């Protein structure tokens, strides 16, 4: 069934006729619309966003032709648009350091077939997760990173991603800051989990700082990586109430559960093409 489905994401200046043009195009190619969502920041002078899932027997074989034909529809509206094949598993690389809880959650959901992805490799700057990853038949690459070797390490990582034809990368508590050159290679395709409800407590040691501030909720935030640390477009967030009895160790324990769930949610949204980046915000259908 998924092999007969395509997804279409559209964004452009809002004006009358966009939905009519898109749906008429799909009707003319014999497609049946399964899902259709749309949003406008402002009907007058705003930006229009649309996500459509449609079905057509043999559509995978017609993919290139459909893209070419839709370009003529998109041009008068100056649309930003892309099609994706629902049946094709995106190729996801996972970066991890020593903390394995987010990695384990992703591997479990992948094993349970709740994440429609392939995982060609896991990369880590520490060897700790090697046994866990390889026990599932997934290649594990230990790439140590120091201040002196960071450039060489990133070059090795990029080559591994290229060789495995990776579509997107998930930083599952990978405790290294990626260089601007690395980030530039994967715009909108680097997902991170930050152990705080951003914009509160960005950067290092958020649980310690949250405890010192006496917060009554803690949270986690998954976002796309940009050159600005922890400032990228937010995909998903989660929170949990805490109180004066919860010390730093308690906050970290509670936080690990939030981090796992939020990152897995963000990955699923990305995989299902439900996210459109608009400036430093996201539209999530």
N, C-alpha and C positions, 0 to 999 in steps of 0.2 A: 504493500500500500504506500509506504513512504517513498518508494522509488518513482511513483507517479505524481509526487508533489513537489512544487516549487514554492519558495517564499520570496516576496518582493518587499523591499523597504524603500520608501520614498520620502524625501524632504525637499521643500521648495517654498518660495514666497506664496502666501495664500492668495487665492483668487478663484472666482467661480469656474466650475467645469472640470476640476482636477479629478474628482471621483468618477465623474461620467466618462472621461477619457480613458482612465485606467480600466474601469469595469467593462467598457465597450471593447477595448482591446482584448481583454481576456475572453469575452463572449465570442469575438470574431475568430479566435484561435481554438475555440471549442473547449475552453477550460471551465471547470466548476469551482466556484469560490467556496472554500471551507471555513475560513476565518477572514474577517476584515475589521481592522481597528484604525481609527484616525483621531488626530488631535490638532488643534490650532492654538498657537500662543495668543492670537488675537485675530478675529475675522477680518479686521481692517488693518492692513499693513503688517500682519503677523507672519509667522512661519508655520507651514502645514506639514504634518507628519502622517505617514500611513504605513501600515503593515498588512499585507494580504497573503494568505496561504491558499493556493489553488491546486486543483488536481486535473490531470489529463493523462490518459493512457499513453505510454511511450514518450512522456515529456522529457525524460533524460536524454533521449536521442535528438531531441529538437532544441536542446538548451541554447546552443550558439545562435541558432536562427531566431529564437524568441528574443534573446538579448538584442540582436541586430535590429529586429523589427520594432522593439519597444523604444529604441534610441530615437526613432522618428517621433514617437508620441511624447517623449520626455523633453525633447529639444525646445519646443515653443514655451514650455513652462520653466525651462532652465532647472530641471530637477537634478538633485543628487539621488542616485538610485543604484540598487544592486539586487540581482537575483541570487538565490542559493538553492542547492538541491537538498531537500529534506532527508533524502535517503543516504546521502553521502556523510559518512562519519568524519567530523573534523579531527585533525591530528593535533593532540594536545601534549605539550611538554610540561612537566612539573619541576620547578626549582624548590629545593628545601634546604634548610640548615640542620640544626640538631633537633628541634622540636617537631615531632612527627604527627601531632593530632590532626592537623588539616590535611596532610598527605594521606593519612590512613582513612579519613572520611571520604576523600575523593576516590581512593582505590576501592573502598568498600562499595560505593555507589556505582563505580564502573563495573565491578565484579557482579553486582546485582542487576546490571543492565539498566540502571536508572539514569545513567549518563550516556548519551548516544555519541561516544567519542572513541577514538583509538588513542592509546598512550604508547608511543614508540620509544620513549625514554624518560628517565628521571635524572636530573643533574643536581649535585649537591657539592657544597664546599667542605663538607665533612663526610666521613665514611659511615656514620651511625646507621643510616637507613638501608644500607646495602642488602643485608639479609632479607629484610621485609620485602623490598622491591623485587629482588631476583627470585624470591620464592613464588612470585606470581608470573614469572616468565617475562618480566619487563627489564630491559637493559638499564643498568645503573652506571652513571659516569661520575666519578669523584674528581672534581676540578677544584683544587685548593685555591684560595684567593687571599693574597696579602696586599698591603698597600703598594709594595714594590712590584708585584706580579699581576696587578689587576688588569692591565691592558692585555697582557698575554692570555690571562684566564678568560677574559671576555671574547677574545678572538677564537679561542678553542670552543667556547660555548656556542658562539654564532656559527661556527663551522659544523658543529653537531646538529644544530637546529636546521641548517641548510641541507645537510646530507639526509636528514630524516623528513624533509619536506613538511616542517611544522607549520600549522595554521595559526596557533596562538599559544601563549605561555602563561602558566599560572604560578605565581609566587606564593607558595604555601608555607608562610613564615620563613621565607628566604631572607636572612638578615644581612643583606648586602645592598648598598645603593648602586643601581645600575647607572652607567655613564650615559650622557646625552646621546652619544653615538649609537649605543645599544638601543636605547629607547626609540630613536629615530627610525630604526629598522622595522619596528613593530607597532606603528601608531594604532591605537584602539585595539591592540591584540595582546597587551600585557596586563593581566589581572593581578591585583595585589589584595591581601587582607591586612588591615591595620587593626591592632588590638585596642581600639578606642572608637567612640562614637564621634567621628570627625564632624566639625573642625576642632572639637575639644581634644586637647592632649595629643597633638601631632608629634611626630618624632619619637625619640627614645624614652623608655621607662614610663609609659602612660599609666600603668596600674599604680606604681608608686606615687605618681603625681596626683592621680585621682584619689587615692587614699589620703594623701596629705591635704587635699582640698575638701575632704569629707563629702564626696558626692553621694547621692542616693540612687543613682542609676549608673551602670557601666554598660559598655556596648562594644560592637565591632563594626567595621566598615570595609566593604570591598569596593575597590575603585580601579579605574584604568590608570596606568602609570604614565606620568608626564615628567618633565625635567624638574618641576617643583615638587619637593618632597611632600608626599601625602596630600597633595592638592589636586589630584586628577579627578575627572568626572566620576561621581559616585553611582554605583550600580545597585547595591543593596546594603542595608544596615539592620542591626538587631540590638535590642537592649534587654537588661534584666535589672530588677530592683535589688538594691543592697541596703545595708544599714550599718550602724556604728559597731556592731559586733563582728563585722567582716573585716579582717585584716588583709594585708597585701597578698598573702598566700591564698586566702579565700577568694579574693577578687580574681586572681590568676586562674584558679580552678574553675570558677564560674565562667570566666571569660573564655576558657578553652572551648567550652561547649558552644558559646555564641559564635566564636570565630569559625568553628567547623561548619555550623549550619549556614552562616552568612556567606562564606566563600563558596560552598556547594550550591547555594541558591544563585549566586552571581554567575557561576560557571554554567549552570543550566540555562539561565536567561541568555547568556552569550551564545551558547551552542544552538539554542532554538531561534536565534536571530530576532530577539525581542528588544534589543537595545539600539537606539540611535543616539549618537553623540551630537550634542548641539552646543558649541562653545565649550564651556566647562561644566555643562549639565548633561543629563541623559534623559531621553524619553524612553520609558520602559513599558512596553505593551504586555 
